[in-house]
């Protein structure tokens, strides 16, 4: 299992989360991942797997896409999973 030490967001991610009213849910998901609670925040590899883009669930509709670098998650996109 991955041991994740830090989750870092790109500059524009917090603006996206605020506009879509997802900041509270995102922070809860972020804490769960940092505390090794993966039951709700399932982590998947996006196809094709060779690009190493991984995502986790914020809620039933939105996903946070990230890259893994030196035991740090770098969130670079918030995506509407239902569209």
Secondary structure, 3 states (H helix, E strand, C coil): CCCCCEEEECCCHHHHHHHCCCHHHHHHHHHHHHCCCCCCCCEEECCCHHHCCEEEECCCCEEEEEEEECCEEEEEEEEECCC
